[in-house]
Structure formats: structure tokens, C-alpha cells
Amino acid sequence: MARLDKIFRFRENEENPEAVKPFLDHLDDLRWMLVKMAITLVVGMVVAFVFKKPLVDIVERPLRRVAPDVAAHLQIFGVTDPFMIILEVSFYTGIILTFPVLLFYIAQFVLPALTVAERKIVLPAVLVSFGLFTVGVIFSYYCVLPQTLGFFFGFAKAFNWTPQYHVREYYAFVTQMTVAFGAAFELPLVVLLLVYFRVITSAFLRRTRPFAIVIIFCLAAIIAPTPDVVTLISLGGPMCVLYEICIWLGWFVEKGRLRKAAAASRLPLE
């Protein structure tokens, strides 16, 4: 119980110590946050399931551009596969559709730990996070997926092999790839918030660059839908570029903080 109490202690409002909530109230807040997130995700899944035919067309479009004949002969082997595959695709689509709302629920849970000034950046941070997630999904769908599929299709044809894709495997590859890229593109915002809250500095990011690259590719290996080198580089490469962008973003945040501090120090005393 003591360890759990430490976990929730960050939610106490330091500006008003008398407003400290009991530990069980923190658990209740966490429970309601998870319930709201689950309900929201289910609603997103239902909406995606209703529009399953256009959704199927969107998922299969990258393969049709690379190999129309293969896309026209996707195979299923299980009796319940069609329903389960659509259900899985609806789940990932529901995550994409409801992502900003899910972030908002998480922000609501964390709000008591933030100062008034820090709370003002919550809504912009949620909007930026959704924008980055959307950019990652679009980048994966239009840039990475066609190139990756084209590489593997061409590699198979070089050996005179005829690719025949299973629907479940192909759909899982596409949906997991897009969601993984969306999550990976959240890296700049996460680092920027850590710099803003003075947890890390841009100098620290520069010093730890070699270790960060190793961690990035390890993380890419975990979240990538397949363990091949091409997918690993396709996901890890942009994340390394984003890490470099994070260093510059952190530097700009620190420079802005120093300018504000210098301007405040020059103000005349009342």
C-alpha cells in the first residue's frame, strides 16, 4: 500500500495541501478514467465497424498499388476469420479515431498534479499530440507501407515465388504499422514536455544520443509488426530523426525560458 501511495502522490495539488485526496479516491479516479477510455474506444470501434467496407478498401489500397493480382486474391482459412479480422481492424481504427479523447482523459487524471500555468498547456499539448499521431499514421500509410510492401513483393518475385497473402496477416501488418508510426511520432512532444517541466535538458539529450539510438531501435523492434530489418529501419530511422528534432526543440524551449527570466530580472521593483 505504501508503494502505491507513492505512485499516486504526484497527483496531490501542492498549491492547496489541504485539498489532498485520500488514497482510495485516487484509485476511484483511475478506475473512472479507465472506464471512460474503454467506453470511448468501444464507441470508436462501433463507428469503424459500421463503415467496414470503406475501411477494407483503405487497408487494401497500398497492396493494390504494388500488386493488384495479389490484392484481388487475399486468402482466409478460418470460418470466423472474416468477422474477427474486421473486429481487429475496427479496434485499431477506433484507437486512431478516439486518440485525442483518450489523451484528454489521461490529462484530466494528471491535472491535479499541475500548477495553474502548467494546466494551460494541457489542451494545446493534446491537440499537438493528436496532430503528431495523425502525421505518423499518414506518413506510414502513404510513404512507408507502399515501399515496404514493394520491397518484399519484389524480393519474392526475384526468386520466382508467387506471393499469396493471408488476410489476417496482411491486415495486422498494415494496422499495427500505422499505429506504431503514430505512436513513434509522439516522441517530440514527450521530450518537449520533459524539457518544459525541467526533467531533462537539451544538453542531456545531446550527451545521451548514442544510447538513445540504441534504445530507439530496441523500441522499434518491439512495436514493429514484423521483426525484419526493413521494417525496423523504416520505423527506427524516422524516430532517430525525430530525436534530433527534439534536441533543437528542447534548446528553443530553454532559450525562451532564459529570455523570460532575463526580462523578469530587469523589471523595476515596486
C-alpha positions as CSV (number, residue, x, y, z in Angstrom):
1,M,0.0,0.0,0.0
2,A,2.9,2.4,0.8
3,R,4.4,1.9,-2.7
4,L,1.0,2.5,-4.4
5,D,0.6,5.6,-2.2
6,K,3.9,7.0,-3.6
7,I,2.7,6.3,-7.2
8,F,-0.4,8.5,-6.6
9,R,1.4,11.2,-4.6
10,F,2.3,13.0,-7.8
11,R,-1.4,13.9,-8.2
12,E,-1.6,15.9,-5.0
13,N,-2.0,19.6,-5.5
14,E,0.9,21.4,-3.9
15,E,-0.8,24.8,-4.3
16,N,-3.5,23.6,-1.9
17,P,-2.2,21.0,0.5
18,E,-5.5,20.9,2.4
19,A,-7.2,19.5,-0.7
20,V,-5.2,16.3,-0.6
21,K,-7.5,13.4,-1.5
22,P,-7.5,10.0,0.2
23,F,-5.7,7.1,-1.5
24,L,-8.9,5.3,-2.3
25,D,-10.2,8.4,-4.1
26,H,-7.1,8.3,-6.3
27,L,-7.9,4.7,-7.2
28,D,-11.5,5.7,-7.9
29,D,-10.3,8.4,-10.3
30,L,-8.1,5.9,-12.0
31,R,-10.9,3.4,-12.3
32,W,-13.3,6.0,-13.8
33,M,-10.6,7.2,-16.2
34,L,-10.1,3.6,-17.5
35,V,-13.9,3.1,-17.7
36,K,-14.3,6.3,-19.8
37,M,-11.4,5.3,-22.0
38,A,-12.9,1.8,-22.6
39,I,-16.3,3.2,-23.4
40,T,-14.9,5.8,-25.8
41,L,-12.8,3.1,-27.5
42,V,-15.8,0.8,-27.9
43,V,-17.8,3.7,-29.5
44,G,-14.9,4.3,-31.9
45,M,-14.8,0.6,-32.8
46,V,-18.6,0.6,-33.4
47,V,-18.3,3.6,-35.8
48,A,-15.4,1.9,-37.6
49,F,-17.3,-1.4,-37.8
50,V,-20.3,0.4,-39.4
51,F,-18.1,1.7,-42.1
52,K,-16.2,-1.6,-42.6
53,K,-16.4,-1.7,-46.4
54,P,-14.7,1.7,-46.9
55,L,-12.3,0.7,-44.2
56,V,-11.4,-2.5,-46.0
57,D,-10.8,-0.5,-49.2
58,I,-8.5,1.8,-47.3
59,V,-6.5,-1.0,-45.8
60,E,-6.1,-2.9,-49.1
61,R,-5.2,0.1,-51.2
62,P,-1.4,0.1,-50.6
63,L,-1.3,-3.6,-51.7
64,R,-3.4,-2.9,-54.8
65,R,-0.9,-0.2,-55.8
66,V,2.0,-2.7,-55.5
67,A,0.4,-6.0,-56.5
68,P,-3.2,-5.8,-57.8
69,D,-3.3,-9.5,-58.6
70,V,-2.3,-10.4,-55.0
71,A,-4.7,-7.9,-53.5
72,A,-7.5,-9.5,-55.5
73,H,-6.8,-13.0,-54.1
74,L,-6.3,-12.5,-50.4
75,Q,-7.0,-15.7,-48.6
76,I,-8.7,-16.7,-45.4
77,F,-8.5,-20.1,-43.7
78,G,-10.8,-19.9,-40.7
79,V,-14.6,-19.9,-40.5
80,T,-14.7,-17.0,-38.1
81,D,-11.7,-15.1,-39.7
82,P,-13.8,-12.5,-41.7
83,F,-15.6,-11.3,-38.6
84,M,-12.5,-11.4,-36.3
85,I,-10.3,-9.6,-38.8
86,I,-12.9,-6.8,-39.2
87,L,-13.1,-6.6,-35.5
88,E,-9.4,-6.3,-35.1
89,V,-9.2,-3.6,-37.8
90,S,-12.1,-1.8,-36.1
91,F,-10.1,-1.9,-32.8
92,Y,-7.1,-0.2,-34.3
93,T,-9.2,2.3,-36.2
94,G,-11.1,3.1,-33.0
95,I,-7.7,3.9,-31.4
96,I,-6.9,6.3,-34.2
97,L,-10.4,8.0,-34.2
98,T,-10.6,8.4,-30.4
99,F,-6.9,9.2,-29.7
100,P,-7.5,12.8,-28.8
101,V,-10.3,12.0,-26.4
102,L,-8.2,9.2,-24.8
103,L,-5.4,11.7,-24.3
104,F,-7.9,14.2,-22.8
105,Y,-9.0,11.6,-20.2
106,I,-5.4,10.9,-19.2
107,A,-4.8,14.7,-18.9
108,Q,-7.8,15.0,-16.7
109,F,-6.3,12.4,-14.4
110,V,-2.9,14.1,-14.2
111,L,-4.3,17.7,-13.8
112,P,-4.4,17.8,-10.0
113,A,-0.6,17.5,-10.0
114,L,-0.1,20.5,-12.2
115,T,0.2,24.2,-11.4
116,V,-2.2,26.7,-12.9
117,A,0.4,27.7,-15.5
118,E,1.1,24.1,-16.4
119,R,-2.6,23.3,-16.8
120,K,-2.8,25.9,-19.6
121,I,-0.6,23.8,-21.8
122,V,-2.7,20.7,-21.5
123,L,-5.2,21.4,-24.2
124,P,-2.6,22.6,-26.7
125,A,-0.5,19.5,-25.8
126,V,-3.4,17.2,-26.5
127,L,-4.1,18.9,-29.9
128,V,-0.4,18.7,-30.9
129,S,-0.3,15.1,-29.8
130,F,-3.2,14.2,-32.0
131,G,-1.6,16.1,-34.9
132,L,1.7,14.3,-34.5
133,F,-0.2,10.9,-34.2
134,T,-2.1,11.7,-37.4
135,V,1.0,12.7,-39.2
136,G,2.7,9.5,-38.2
137,V,-0.3,7.4,-39.5
138,I,-0.4,9.3,-42.8
139,F,3.4,9.0,-43.2
140,S,3.2,5.3,-42.6
141,Y,0.2,4.8,-44.9
142,Y,1.5,6.8,-47.9
143,C,5.2,6.6,-47.7
144,V,6.4,3.6,-45.7
145,L,3.8,0.9,-46.4
146,P,4.0,1.0,-50.2
147,Q,7.8,1.0,-50.1
148,T,7.9,-1.9,-47.6
149,L,5.3,-4.0,-49.5
150,G,7.0,-3.3,-52.8
151,F,10.4,-4.4,-51.4
152,F,9.0,-7.7,-50.1
153,F,7.0,-8.3,-53.2
154,G,10.0,-7.7,-55.4
155,F,12.2,-9.8,-53.2
156,A,9.8,-12.7,-53.6
157,K,9.5,-12.3,-57.4
158,A,13.3,-12.3,-57.7
159,F,13.1,-16.0,-56.7
160,N,10.1,-16.7,-59.0
161,W,7.9,-17.1,-55.9
162,T,4.2,-16.2,-56.1
163,P,3.2,-14.3,-53.0
164,Q,-0.2,-15.3,-51.6
165,Y,-1.1,-13.3,-48.5
166,H,-3.3,-14.3,-45.7
167,V,-5.9,-11.6,-44.9
168,R,-5.3,-11.7,-41.2
169,E,-1.5,-11.3,-41.5
170,Y,-1.8,-8.5,-44.1
171,Y,-4.4,-6.6,-42.1
172,A,-2.4,-7.0,-38.9
173,F,0.7,-5.7,-40.7
174,V,-1.0,-2.6,-42.0
175,T,-2.9,-1.6,-38.9
176,Q,0.0,-2.3,-36.5
177,M,2.4,-0.4,-38.7
178,T,0.3,2.7,-38.9
179,V,-0.5,2.7,-35.2
180,A,3.2,2.1,-34.4
181,F,4.2,5.1,-36.5
182,G,1.6,7.2,-35.0
183,A,2.9,6.4,-31.5
184,A,6.5,6.9,-32.6
185,F,5.7,10.4,-33.8
186,E,4.7,11.3,-30.3
187,L,8.4,11.4,-29.3
188,P,8.9,15.1,-29.9
189,L,6.0,16.1,-27.7
190,V,7.0,13.8,-24.9
191,V,10.6,15.1,-24.9
192,L,9.4,18.7,-25.2
193,L,7.2,18.3,-22.2
194,L,10.0,16.7,-20.2
195,V,12.2,19.7,-21.1
196,Y,9.4,22.1,-20.2
197,F,8.9,20.5,-16.8
198,R,12.8,20.6,-16.3
199,V,13.0,16.8,-16.1
200,I,15.7,16.7,-18.8
201,T,17.7,19.3,-20.8
202,S,18.8,19.6,-24.4
203,A,22.4,19.1,-23.3
204,F,21.4,15.8,-21.7
205,L,19.8,14.8,-25.0
206,R,22.9,15.5,-26.9
207,R,25.1,13.6,-24.4
208,T,22.9,10.5,-24.4
209,R,22.4,10.4,-28.2
210,P,24.3,7.1,-28.8
211,F,22.4,5.4,-26.0
212,A,19.1,6.9,-27.3
213,I,19.7,5.5,-30.8
214,V,20.2,2.0,-29.4
215,I,17.0,2.4,-27.2
216,I,15.1,3.7,-30.2
217,F,15.9,0.7,-32.4
218,C,15.1,-1.7,-29.5
219,L,11.8,0.0,-29.0
220,A,11.2,-0.1,-32.8
221,A,11.9,-3.8,-32.7
222,I,9.2,-4.2,-30.0
223,I,6.4,-2.2,-31.6
224,A,7.1,-3.1,-35.2
225,P,4.6,-5.5,-36.7
226,T,7.3,-7.8,-38.1
227,P,10.9,-8.4,-36.9
228,D,12.6,-7.9,-40.3
229,V,15.4,-5.4,-40.9
230,V,13.5,-3.3,-43.4
231,T,10.6,-2.6,-41.1
232,L,13.0,-2.0,-38.2
233,I,14.9,0.6,-40.3
234,S,11.6,2.1,-41.6
235,L,10.4,2.7,-38.1
236,G,13.7,3.4,-36.3
237,G,15.1,5.8,-38.9
238,P,12.3,8.4,-38.6
239,M,12.4,8.1,-34.8
240,C,16.2,8.9,-34.8
241,V,15.4,12.0,-37.0
242,L,12.6,12.9,-34.5
243,Y,15.1,12.6,-31.7
244,E,17.4,15.1,-33.4
245,I,14.4,17.5,-33.8
246,C,13.7,17.0,-30.1
247,I,17.2,18.3,-29.2
248,W,16.6,21.5,-31.2
249,L,13.1,21.9,-29.8
250,G,14.4,21.5,-26.3
251,W,17.1,24.1,-27.0
252,F,14.5,26.6,-28.2
253,V,12.4,26.0,-25.1
254,E,15.4,26.6,-22.8
255,K,16.3,29.7,-24.7
256,G,12.8,31.1,-24.3
257,R,12.8,30.3,-20.6
258,L,16.1,32.2,-20.2
259,R,14.8,35.2,-22.1
260,K,11.7,35.3,-19.9
261,A,13.9,35.1,-16.8
262,A,16.2,37.8,-18.0
263,A,13.3,40.1,-18.8
264,A,11.8,39.4,-15.4
265,S,15.1,40.3,-13.7
266,R,15.1,43.7,-15.4
267,L,11.7,44.7,-14.2
268,P,11.7,47.5,-11.6
269,L,10.9,46.6,-8.1
270,E,7.6,48.0,-6.7
